[in-house]
Amino acid sequence: MTFTLRDGQLLKDGMPWRAVGVNYHPSAAGCRIWLDWNVVAIEHDFRTIAGHGLNTVRVFVFWRDVEPEEGCHDTEVLGHVRTLVELAERYGLACVVSVFTIWMNGERLDLSWRRGRNLWRDPVLLDRGEAYLRALAHVLRGLDNVLALDLGDEIGNIDPGASAAPDRTEVADWQTRMSTAAREILPGVLVCQANDVSGVLRSASFGPDNGVGLDVHAVHGWPLWTPGAVESTASLKASQLPSFLVGYASAYGPALVDELGSYGVSDTIAAGYQRAGGAAALASGAVGVLAWCWQDITSTAPPYDTRPAERVAGLLRADGTERPALTALVDTARLAALLNDFRPDRPRVALYLPESARTANSSYLDAPVGTVATFFASLLLRRAGLPHRVVAGDVGDADLLVVPSVARLTLRDQDRLRDHLERGGTVYLSVADHVGGLPGADLTGVEPVDFTLVDDDDHHQRLRWVAQEGGPGGEWPLAPTPVRQVVVRPTTARVLAVLADDIPACTVNNVGPGRFIVATVPVELQLDRPGALEDTDLHTLYATIAGLAGITPPMATPPEVEVVTGTIDGQPATVLVNHGITASPLPGRRLAVPAKGWLVLRSGQLLAQAG
């Protein structure tokens, strides 16, 4: 096996390939895999994993097991690591090897000799970390089934205090140093860094937007710990989370979902989330999906002694019987094989990430919005049936650029929007902070009058489309949001929608050959409450705005069905993922997308489905 990347696509031996597999701990040993070594159990598991049509395992090397005393590497443990990867190769399994494993299952399996020293700043610990990585890389030499080295699973959690947490520069320097050391010993090895949702939807220093030194950006899809009022694991928001994470990470490079799973839910709900979330992630361009995790754990050693719920998240029960989520993952592997030949169409819509979108608030001047609004915008676009991509820096060749609930724009951000307009594109921008997020009248065609938090007699809580142009139009109720709303006076802009008393709520301004649409209400933040995605119908507002840019959905689909179009073997193809809990009939067709399932059409005919 030889793994490379080309144009954001993962190749195995020069051919398109997707990784679909599991995070692996042996059931009996759990996190003591290297100390309670059982090669017979591991080989049995790998044979079973491969027998289900899966192709990848992610394994965790605990630094404290390899280096129990400072400066002394345990060669027996390192030998076990090599043996495991060799066993995986015997069964055709690629390996993602997580290197700096300290944080696991909510606990810190820390080095006894670290004594509080900072992993990112202490020069001795930095040297020890590089020496450890080099020792591990040495034992992996000559094993061509190493898909990637994951520098450290959710490693930003090992020093949670604000004073101990690394800043963005320290993270970039650490990633660069460690990835360089790895490649010196394993030339061409792919390097990733696996981060929890704080690397996308919060302001942690780790994340795809700070991926210096990395080849692949690994994200974790856990709706239970996600901001944005995710109502349940069975909700529409939940199973669309992985595809958003992939879209966000893809703005910076290839994306891998290396943890996809659920806790504290029924077997049926876990399987639905695994099937719909995995399919949507692959359709959005993920280079792979790895389920959490292979089997329930029987070990009572740390971290399971203090986190016993972590023992019951397996695709297999402790007795070896299969849960429905394993069938869902096998379905994902089938889809991955089909999508190896899938070439997606160019989305006409792009979600723009401002430079400060994920920057931590540095003072009272900054509005607390961040990328949650981008997640909400992505949900609305999907619900409107509008394929899209996420962009950072260069906005590319999209026809409609969406900048949702923005709190701060830099001059470079504004220059990019201006360039997009001068190329004849359309910008839609909603305002969450008019001081930092509303460009000048030369672009917007409006001037701020004041801000308001006042909502007398509920007068301002309905947005009404009044223009003749655009898509379907309509009226949308608006709930109060915790941000200030700007009141504007049009200068050169035309009013598209109003609040009560005809207060402008949405305007459009011609800028050269382009058009700049402003919503004075941060409409995306309406979704930051349970039930709002279905209740507000704000996706029809997005459809109306897209109509102004001459964009319509590629096919008619119910709002809960995500659609991605492209080609397979040169023929038109469509991937449809149903995020709803009931089957969704397709208008005008004798087909329905199964509940929390997917189907693929080629030349209008059913090619495959699952659910």
C-alpha positions in Angstrom: 0.0 0.0 0.0 1.1 3.5 -0.8 -1.0 6.5 0.3 -0.7 9.9 -1.3 -2.9 12.9 -1.8 -3.8 14.6 -5.1 -6.1 17.6 -5.4 -7.5 16.9 -2.0 -8.3 13.3 -2.8 -6.7 10.3 -1.0 -5.1 7.8 -3.3 -4.0 4.2 -2.5 -1.4 2.9 -4.9 -2.3 5.7 -7.2 -6.1 5.1 -7.3 -8.9 7.0 -5.5 -9.7 5.4 -2.1 -11.6 6.2 1.0 -10.8 5.0 4.5 -13.7 3.4 6.3 -13.1 1.6 9.6 -12.9 1.8 13.3 -11.1 3.2 16.3 -9.7 0.2 18.0 -9.1 -1.0 21.6 -9.1 -4.7 22.5 -12.2 -5.4 24.6 -10.3 -7.1 27.5 -7.3 -4.8 27.6 -8.8 -1.5 26.6 -6.2 1.2 27.1 -3.7 -1.3 28.5 -3.4 -2.8 25.0 0.4 -2.5 25.0 0.9 -3.7 28.6 -1.7 -6.5 28.7 -0.6 -7.7 25.2 -2.7 -10.4 23.6 -1.7 -10.9 20.0 -4.3 -13.7 19.5 -7.2 -11.4 20.5 -5.9 -8.6 18.2 -5.5 -10.9 15.3 -9.1 -12.2 15.8 -10.4 -8.7 15.8 -8.5 -7.6 12.7 -9.7 -10.7 10.8 -13.3 -9.8 11.8 -13.0 -6.1 10.9 -11.6 -7.0 7.5 -14.3 -9.6 7.0 -17.0 -6.9 7.3 -15.5 -5.0 4.4 -13.8 -2.4 6.4 -10.3 -1.2 5.5 -8.8 0.9 8.3 -8.1 0.8 12.0 -7.0 3.7 14.2 -4.9 2.7 17.2 -3.6 4.7 20.1 0.0 4.6 21.4 0.2 5.8 25.0 3.3 7.9 25.6 3.5 6.7 29.2 3.7 3.1 28.1 6.5 3.7 25.6 8.5 6.0 28.0 7.6 5.0 31.6 10.7 6.7 32.8 12.1 9.9 31.4 14.6 9.2 28.7 14.0 5.4 28.7 11.9 3.8 25.9 10.4 0.4 26.4 11.5 -1.6 23.4 9.0 -4.4 24.1 6.1 -2.0 23.9 7.5 -0.5 20.7 7.8 -4.0 19.3 4.1 -4.6 20.1 3.2 -1.5 18.1 5.1 -2.9 15.1 3.5 -6.3 15.5 0.0 -4.8 15.5 0.6 -2.8 12.3 2.0 -6.0 10.7 -1.1 -7.9 11.7 -3.3 -5.2 10.2 -1.4 -5.4 7.0 -1.9 -9.2 6.9 -5.6 -8.5 6.7 -5.4 -5.6 4.3 -6.1 -3.0 6.9 -4.5 0.5 6.8 -3.5 2.0 10.2 -3.9 5.5 11.6 -1.5 5.6 14.5 -2.2 8.2 17.2 1.1 9.2 18.7 0.9 11.5 21.6 -2.0 9.8 23.4 -2.5 11.2 26.9 -6.1 12.4 26.8 -8.5 9.4 26.4 -12.2 9.0 27.2 -12.3 12.1 29.3 -9.2 11.3 31.5 -5.5 12.0 31.3 -3.3 9.0 31.1 -0.3 11.1 31.8 3.4 10.6 32.1 4.3 10.1 35.7 7.5 12.1 35.2 6.0 15.1 33.4 5.3 16.8 36.8 3.2 19.5 35.4 5.7 20.6 32.8 4.1 22.2 29.7 4.1 20.1 26.6 4.3 23.1 24.3 6.8 25.4 26.2 9.1 23.3 28.3 12.3 22.8 26.2 13.2 19.4 27.8 9.7 18.1 27.3 9.7 19.3 23.7 12.9 17.4 23.1 11.5 14.3 24.9 8.4 14.5 22.7 10.4 14.6 19.5 12.6 11.7 20.7 9.5 9.6 21.5 8.0 10.3 18.1 11.2 9.4 16.3 11.5 6.1 18.3 7.9 5.2 17.3 8.5 6.2 13.7 11.6 4.0 13.6 9.7 0.9 14.5 7.2 1.6 11.7 9.8 1.8 9.0 9.1 -0.5 6.1 5.4 -0.9 6.9 3.5 0.5 4.0 0.0 0.2 5.5 0.6 3.2 7.8 -2.1 5.5 6.4 -1.2 8.4 8.7 0.3 9.5 11.9 -2.1 11.3 14.1 0.0 13.6 16.3 -2.3 13.5 19.3 -5.9 12.6 19.9 -7.7 15.8 21.1 -4.4 16.7 22.6 -5.4 20.3 23.4 -7.3 18.8 26.4 -4.2 17.7 28.3 -3.5 21.1 29.9 -7.0 22.7 30.1 -6.1 25.8 32.1 -6.0 29.0 30.2 -2.5 29.8 31.3 -1.2 26.3 30.2 -3.1 26.0 26.9 -0.9 26.7 23.9 -1.5 29.8 21.7 -1.8 29.4 17.9 1.8 30.1 17.3 2.9 27.4 19.8 0.6 24.9 18.2 1.9 25.7 14.7 5.5 25.4 15.9 4.8 22.1 17.7 3.0 20.6 14.7 5.7 21.6 12.3 8.5 20.3 14.5 6.8 16.9 15.1 5.7 16.4 11.5 9.1 17.2 10.2 10.7 14.7 12.5 8.2 12.0 11.4 8.9 12.6 7.7 12.6 12.5 8.2 12.2 8.8 9.3 9.1 7.9 7.3 9.4 9.9 4.0 6.1 10.6 2.5 4.1 9.6 5.6 0.8 11.6 5.9 0.4 13.5 9.2 -2.8 14.7 10.8 -4.0 16.1 14.1 -7.3 14.9 15.5 -9.3 17.6 17.3 -12.7 17.7 19.0 -15.4 20.1 18.0 -13.6 23.0 19.7 -11.2 23.0 16.7 -14.1 24.1 14.5 -17.0 25.5 16.5 -15.0 27.1 19.4 -11.8 29.1 19.6 -9.2 26.5 20.5 -5.7 27.0 19.1 -5.8 23.6 17.5 -8.0 23.3 14.4 -7.9 23.0 10.6 -7.4 26.8 10.3 -4.2 26.4 12.2 -3.0 23.2 10.4 0.6 24.2 9.7 2.7 21.0 9.2 -0.3 18.8 8.5 -1.4 16.9 5.4 -4.9 16.0 6.6 -7.3 17.7 9.0 -9.0 15.2 11.3 -12.4 16.1 12.9 -14.6 14.4 15.5 -18.4 14.2 15.0 -20.0 14.1 18.5 -23.4 15.9 18.6 -23.7 15.4 22.3 -20.8 17.9 22.9 -21.6 20.3 20.1 -22.8 23.9 20.5 -25.7 25.1 18.4 -28.7 23.7 20.3 -28.4 20.3 18.8 -31.7 18.8 20.0 -30.8 15.1 20.1 -28.7 12.5 18.3 -31.7 11.7 16.1 -32.1 15.4 15.1 -31.5 16.9 11.7 -28.7 19.1 13.1 -26.9 16.1 14.6 -26.4 14.0 11.5 -25.6 17.0 9.4 -22.8 18.0 11.8 -20.2 15.6 10.2 -20.7 16.9 6.7 -20.3 20.5 8.0 -17.1 19.6 9.9 -15.8 18.1 6.7 -16.8 21.1 4.7 -15.1 23.5 7.2 -11.9 21.4 7.3 -11.8 21.1 3.5 -11.4 24.8 3.3 -7.9 24.2 4.6 -7.0 20.8 3.1 -8.2 17.1 3.0 -10.6 16.2 5.8 -10.9 12.9 7.7 -13.7 12.1 10.2 -11.6 9.9 12.5 -14.2 9.6 15.3 -17.9 9.2 14.5 -20.2 7.8 17.1 -22.7 8.4 19.9 -23.1 7.8 23.6 -26.2 7.2 25.7 -28.6 6.4 22.9 -30.6 3.4 21.7 -29.0 1.0 19.2 -31.5 2.2 16.5 -30.6 5.9 17.0 -26.9 5.1 17.1 -27.2 3.2 13.8 -29.1 6.0 12.1 -26.6 8.6 13.2 -23.7 6.4 12.0 -25.4 5.8 8.6 -26.6 9.3 7.8 -23.6 11.1 9.3 -21.1 8.9 7.6 -22.8 9.1 4.2 -23.1 12.8 4.4 -19.4 13.2 5.4 -18.3 11.1 2.4 -20.6 12.9 0.0 -19.1 16.2 1.3 -15.6 15.0 0.3 -14.2 13.3 3.4 -11.2 11.1 2.7 -12.5 8.7 5.3 -14.8 7.9 8.2 -13.7 5.9 11.3 -16.4 4.8 13.7 -16.0 5.0 17.5 -15.4 2.2 18.4 -15.0 -1.5 17.6 -16.2 -3.2 20.7 -17.5 -2.7 24.2 -14.7 -2.7 26.8 -14.6 -5.2 29.7 -11.4 -3.7 31.2 -11.9 -1.9 34.6 -8.5 -0.2 34.4 -8.2 3.6 33.9 -9.9 5.4 32.3 -12.8 3.0 32.6 -12.8 2.9 36.4 -13.8 6.6 36.6 -15.6 6.7 33.2 -17.6 3.4 33.0 -20.0 4.7 30.3 -17.0 4.7 28.0 -17.1 0.9 28.0 -20.4 0.6 26.1 -19.9 2.5 22.8 -18.9 -0.4 20.6 -20.1 -1.6 17.3 -19.9 -5.0 18.9 -21.2 -5.8 22.4 -18.8 -7.3 24.9 -20.1 -10.8 24.0 -19.2 -10.2 20.4 -22.8 -9.8 19.0 -23.3 -7.1 16.5 -25.1 -3.8 17.0 -27.0 -2.2 14.2 -24.4 0.5 14.0 -22.0 -2.0 12.5 -24.4 -2.7 9.6 -24.6 1.1 9.2 -20.8 1.3 9.0 -20.7 -1.5 6.4 -23.2 0.5 4.4 -20.9 3.4 4.6 -18.1 1.3 3.2 -20.3 0.3 0.3 -21.0 4.0 -0.4 -17.3 4.8 -0.2 -16.5 2.3 -2.9 -19.1 3.9 -5.2 -17.8 7.4 -4.4 -14.2 6.6 -5.4 -15.3 7.3 -8.9 -17.6 10.2 -7.9 -16.7 13.7 -9.3 -18.8 16.4 -7.6 -20.1 19.3 -9.5 -18.8 22.8 -8.8 -21.1 24.3 -6.1 -22.4 27.7 -7.1 -22.6 28.7 -3.5 -19.7 29.2 -1.1 -19.7 29.9 2.7 -17.0 32.4 3.5 -15.0 32.2 6.7 -13.8 35.7 7.8 -10.2 35.8 9.1 -11.4 36.4 12.7 -14.2 33.8 12.6 -12.6 31.5 15.2 -10.5 34.0 17.0 -11.1 34.1 20.8 -12.7 37.3 22.0 -9.9 39.5 23.2 -11.9 42.2 24.9 -15.4 43.6 25.6 -15.4 44.9 22.0 -15.9 41.5 20.4 -19.2 39.9 19.8 -19.5 36.2 20.8 -20.6 34.7 17.5 -17.9 32.6 15.9 -18.3 29.7 13.5 -21.6 28.4 15.0 -23.3 30.8 12.6 -21.4 29.2 9.7 -22.8 25.8 10.9 -26.3 27.2 10.9 -25.9 28.8 7.4 -24.7 25.4 6.1 -27.8 23.8 7.6 -30.1 26.3 5.9 -28.3 25.8 2.5 -28.7 22.1 2.8 -32.3 22.4 3.7 -32.8 24.7 0.7 -31.3 21.9 -1.5 -28.3 24.1 -2.4 -24.9 22.3 -2.5 -22.1 24.5 -1.3 -18.5 24.6 -0.1 -16.7 26.4 2.6 -13.9 28.8 1.6 -11.2 30.7 3.5 -8.9 33.3 2.0 -9.4 33.0 -1.8 -13.2 32.9 -2.4 -12.8 31.0 -5.6 -15.4 31.1 -8.5 -18.7 30.7 -6.6 -21.6 32.8 -7.9 -23.1 33.4 -4.4 -20.8 34.1 -1.4 -22.6 33.7 2.0 -21.1 35.5 5.0 -23.5 34.6 7.9 -24.0 36.6 11.1 -20.6 38.2 10.9 -19.2 40.1 13.9 -15.8 41.3 12.5 -14.3 41.8 9.0 -10.7 42.7 8.4 -9.7 44.9 5.5 -8.5 41.8 3.7 -11.9 40.3 4.2 -13.6 43.3 2.7 -11.1 43.4 -0.2 -12.0 39.7 -1.0 -15.7 40.6 -1.0 -15.0 43.5 -3.3 -13.0 41.4 -5.7 -15.9 38.9 -5.8 -18.4 41.6 -6.7 -16.1 43.0 -9.4 -16.1 39.6 -11.0 -19.9 39.7 -11.2 -20.6 37.7 -8.1 -23.3 38.1 -5.4 -22.5 38.6 -1.7 -25.0 37.9 1.0 -24.0 39.1 4.4 -26.0 39.2 7.7 -24.8 41.4 10.5 -24.2 40.3 14.1 -22.2 43.3 15.1 -22.6 46.4 12.9 -19.4 48.1 14.2 -17.1 45.3 13.2 -19.2 43.4 10.7 -20.9 45.9 8.4 -18.8 47.1 5.5 -19.1 50.7 4.3 -21.8 52.2 2.2 -19.6 51.9 -0.9 -20.2 48.2 -0.8 -23.5 47.8 1.1 -25.4 50.9 0.0 -26.6 51.5 3.5 -25.5 53.6 6.5 -26.0 52.6 10.1 -28.5 54.8 12.1 -28.2 53.1 15.5 -28.4 49.7 17.2 -31.4 48.4 19.0 -32.3 45.7 21.5 -35.8 47.1 22.0 -38.7 45.1 20.7 -41.9 47.0 21.7 -45.1 44.9 21.4 -43.3 42.3 19.3 -43.3 44.7 16.4 -39.9 43.8 15.0 -40.3 40.1 15.1 -41.4 39.3 11.6 -39.3 39.6 8.5 -41.4 40.3 5.3 -40.1 40.1 1.7 -41.4 43.1 -0.2 -39.4 43.0 -3.4 -40.6 41.4 -6.7 -37.1 40.0 -7.4 -35.7 36.8 -6.0 -37.1 33.4 -5.3 -40.3 32.5 -3.5 -40.3 35.3 -0.9 -42.5 35.1 2.2 -42.6 36.1 5.8 -40.5 34.7 8.6 -41.0 35.1 12.4 -37.9 36.1 14.3 -37.2 35.4 17.9 -35.0 37.7 20.0 -31.2 37.0 19.7 -28.5 38.0 22.2 -26.8 40.3 19.8 -27.6 43.9 18.8 -29.6 44.5 15.7 -28.5 47.4 13.4 -31.0 49.9 12.1 -29.8 51.2 8.6 -30.7 54.0 6.2 -30.4 53.0 2.5 -28.2 55.3 0.4 -27.9 53.5 -3.0 -29.4 50.1 -1.9 -32.9 48.9 -2.7 -35.0 47.4 0.1 -35.8 43.7 -0.3 -37.4 42.9 3.0 -38.7 44.8 6.0 -39.5 44.5 9.7 -42.5 46.2 11.3 -43.0 49.8 10.4 -41.2 49.1 7.1 -37.8 49.2 8.9 -35.3 47.8 6.3 -34.2 44.3 7.2 -32.6 43.2 3.9 -31.2 45.3 1.1 -29.4 44.9 -2.2 -26.8 47.2 -3.7 -25.2 47.1 -7.2 -21.4 47.2 -7.0 -20.1 47.1 -10.6 -21.4 43.9 -12.2 -22.0 42.4 -8.7 -24.6 42.7 -6.0 -24.2 43.1 -2.3 -27.1 41.8 -0.1 -27.2 42.8 3.5 -29.5 41.4 6.2 -29.5 43.7 9.2 -30.8 40.8 11.3 -28.4 37.9 12.1 -31.0 35.4 10.8 -28.7 32.4 11.2 -28.6 32.8 15.0 -32.3 32.1 15.0 -31.3 28.4 14.8 -29.5 28.6 18.2 -32.6 27.2 20.0 -34.2 23.8 20.0 -36.6 23.1 17.2 -35.8 26.3 15.2 -34.4 24.6 12.2 -37.8 23.0 11.3 -40.0 25.7 12.8 -38.7 28.9 11.2 -38.5 27.8 7.5 -35.6 30.2 7.1 -34.2 28.0 4.4 -36.9 29.5 2.1 -35.3 32.9 2.8 -32.0 31.4 1.7 -33.7 30.0 -1.4 -35.1 33.5 -2.1 -31.6 35.1 -1.8 -30.1 32.4 -4.0 -32.8 33.2 -6.6 -31.4 36.7 -6.7 -28.1 35.2 -7.8 -29.8 33.1 -10.4 -29.3 29.9 -8.4 -31.9 27.1 -8.0 -31.5 23.7 -6.4 -30.2 21.0 -8.8 -33.2 18.8 -8.0 -36.4 19.0 -6.0 -35.9 17.3 -2.6 -37.6 17.5 0.8 -35.9 19.8 3.2 -34.5 17.0 5.3 -32.7 15.4 2.3 -29.2 16.6 1.6 -28.2 16.5 -2.1 -24.8 16.4 -3.8 -24.6 16.1 -7.6 -21.7 15.1 -9.8 -20.7 12.2 -12.1 -19.8 8.6 -11.8 -18.0 7.0 -14.7 -18.8 10.2 -16.7 -22.5 9.8 -16.1 -24.7 12.2 -14.1 -25.0 11.1 -10.5 -26.7 12.3 -7.4 -26.1 11.3 -3.7 -29.1 11.8 -1.5 -28.9 11.6 2.3 -32.0 11.6 4.5 -31.4 13.2 7.9 -35.0 12.7 8.9 -36.4 9.8 11.0 -39.0 8.8 8.4 -38.5 7.9 4.8 -38.7 10.9 2.4 -40.3 10.4 -1.0 -38.7 12.3 -3.8 -41.0 14.6 -5.7 -41.9 13.3 -9.2 -40.2 10.0 -8.6 -41.2 6.5 -7.4 -38.4 6.6 -4.9 -38.0 7.4 -1.3 -34.8 8.0 0.6 -34.8 5.7 3.7 -35.0 7.2 7.1 -31.5 8.2 8.2 -30.3 6.5 5.1 -29.0 7.3 1.6 -29.3 6.4 -2.0 -27.3 7.1 -5.2 -28.7 7.8 -8.6 -26.8 7.4 -11.8 -28.4 8.8 -15.0 -31.6 9.1 -13.0 -31.7 5.4 -12.1 -31.2 3.9 -8.6 -27.6 2.6 -8.3 -27.5 1.8 -4.5 -29.2 2.6 -1.3 -29.1 1.9 2.4 -31.4 2.5 5.4 
